[in-house]
Every structure is written in C-alpha cells, then in structure tokens.
Amino acid sequence: MKIALLELVAIVLVVLLAGTAYNLVNRGNPQKYLDWVSKGLNPGIDPPPPRDKKQEKETPKEEEKVVEGGASEPAEIEGFPMIGHEDVLAEYHGGAALFVDARRTRDYEAGHITGAISICSWESDWEEKIGRLMQSGEVNLEAPIVVYCVNWKNCDDSVRTADNLKRAGFMNIKIYKGGFPEWQQKEPGLVTQGKEPGKKP
Amino acid sequence: MNIFKNRWLTWITALVLGCTFIYSSYHKLADPPDFAKVIYNYHLFPGVLIHLFAIYVPWFELLAGLAVLSGIWRRGAALGFGLLSLFFICALGFNYLRGHPTVCGCFGTFAAGKEWTDELKFAKMLREMLVDVGLVILSAQILYATVAAKPAEALSEG
C-alpha cells in the first residue's frame, strides 16, 4: 500500500506539471484558458431551489405564477427580475436596452439575437469584455440590460453574467426567461450568425 | 487459486478502467470552462478552487488512465481512481439527498441547450453513482491483485 501511495504522489506531481503547462499554452485562447483563481464565482454551499418543483398542494406566492402541470415560475431569480417574451420584445424594439448573450462564444457565433453582445462568464475574457463595454460609452449604468442564455431552468449562465454586470455597476438588469431557443422560434428573422452582434432593425 | 488475483482479469480490469477515464478526460481537456461550470453546479466547492479542479482533474484522469493501461505506476493510478470515484459518489449522493439536481459531467459535456427536467437529472445522478461504484470495484480489484502480489509478480504486472 505504501508503494501505491508513493506512485499516486508521483502521478499527482506529473499531473501538476502537465495541467499547468496545458493551461499556460492556452493563455491566448479565452475559450480554453482558465484563470488560476476563479473570479466572480461564489457558488456557496446552498444550492438554488429546484426549478421543476411541483407546488400542487401549496398556494403559490404572489410573485409566482402557476403554469401548466402545477409548476410555478418565479418572477425573479437570485435577485434579478425575469421577463417573458412579450416584455423582451418591447425592450428590443424600444431600442434603449442592451442585449447580452451569456452562452459560450461558440454558441453565440452559431446564432444570437441580432444586436446582442457576447459576455460568457465561464470564459476568461469576461472581465475584459465588461471593461470594454463600460469604456465604449454605448451604455450608461442605468441603461436596461437584458441577459439571456438557454432558458432559466437549464442555464445559470444568465445569472452569472448578470451578477458580474451588477458588480461592475450596472443597475437595471433583467433576465430573458425563455432564452435564445424561444427567441429563435418566435423571431427567426432577428437572429444573426457570426462574431459580430449585427444591427438591430 | 484466487480469481481476484488472476493476471488476465487484472489486465481486462485495467483496460476497462483506463479507457473509461481517458475517455472521461477528453471533453474536459477540450473545453476546460465547461468542466468549471459543471463543478460550479455541484454547489459544494469554494469559488477559488473551481478553476484549479477544472485544470488538474482532467489531467489526472488522462495520465492515471495511461498509467493503468501501460502498467507503469498502476497501483498508484488505481488508488487514485478509487478515491476519485468515491469522491464523486459522495458529492453526487450528498446533492441527491439534499434535493439539488446536479449534472455529473463525468462522461460528457455540460447539457447546455438541453431541456432536462430535474426528474431526469435525478435519474441520471443515480445511474452515474452506480457507474462510480463499478469504478471503485474495478480499482479495488487492481489494488488487491497488485498490492498483494509478491515483488516478482508485482514487477511482471508493472
């Protein structure tokens, strides 16, 4: 057993070398590189409440609305208001709102809401992107921002990005409940592919 | 003759264990941020450790997988795999018991874009815990066969 332990220590040492070298090699690639100490991540020990929890026997709270099957949909998630498609569309055509795609860059490039910028909190360049956004002067801190990913039940990316934007000073952040799949389905003409955000109509 | 010390059984076990962990490391090495996201979703680890896990765990899986297959440092690799699988069983089990649906992320990328219900996630958690129990048993067989072997046998096993 002592030999097994010594061998394990040897493997761990090689792993430390290989992992460090691999991460350093990926330094120029934000889609692969990870900061050594994660920034802006504070998962905490208490997980968010289950999102599919049935509330058939309980009376729904005022801020929750009951949908088919008895499941309730909260009006906010981790302190950020969630808005449905109609409200998102109103924000979009209102013109003042900035749309932020919180999914991975590869998903953004495959298709995003026309005019939306990409800020994925899992990629190492998110701080730089928020810094650029603030320096660009395109949006002020009170401007409405709509963050989206897949949908609120299956994607925490919106919440992470919203959290990082909030810490940067943005005050009016909302989360698009249906996310990109709903938008793609209902507004196929307002989807852009590629690295550029595209121009809002 | 003790079947659990059978050389051929040990080779087959090493093949299965090594290939499983090498396969498991592939998507994590290809997309480290995705694995960081998986670890985050366990809601068990401090924020500052998440990236360190995501950087080094896949390399452990790959290198220890190669070690088990090649026979070099096989005992150490088997011990490491056993401990790693136990760790995942505890993490998944804890989240299962406290009702937090967690995507294991053990053998595939994060389910971004997939509309998984919590019910489906819990079913997957149970299945993944069973797979991990199997991996612990395979690791234990290799350890039993190689650690208990006489020095000459151990050498021939690598």
Interface residues (C-beta under 8 A of the other chain):
Chain A: M1 I3 A4 L5 L6 E7 L8 V9 A10 I11 V12 V14 V15 L16 A18 G19 T20 Y22 N23 N26 Q31 K32 Y33 L34 D35 W36 V37 S38 L41 N42 P43 G44 I45 D46 P47 P48 P50 R51 D52 K53 R103 R104 D107 C120 W122 E123 S124 C149 V150 N151 K153 N154 C155 D156 D157 P181
Chain B: L29 D31 P32 P33 D34 A36 K37 Y40 N41 Y42 H43 L44 F45 G47 V48 L49 I50 H51 L52 A54 I55 Y56 P58 W59 F60 L63 A64 A67 W73 R74 R75 G76 A77 A78 L79 G80 N95 R98 G99 H100 P101 A111 A112 G113 K114 E115 W116 T117 D118 E119 L143 T146 V147 A154
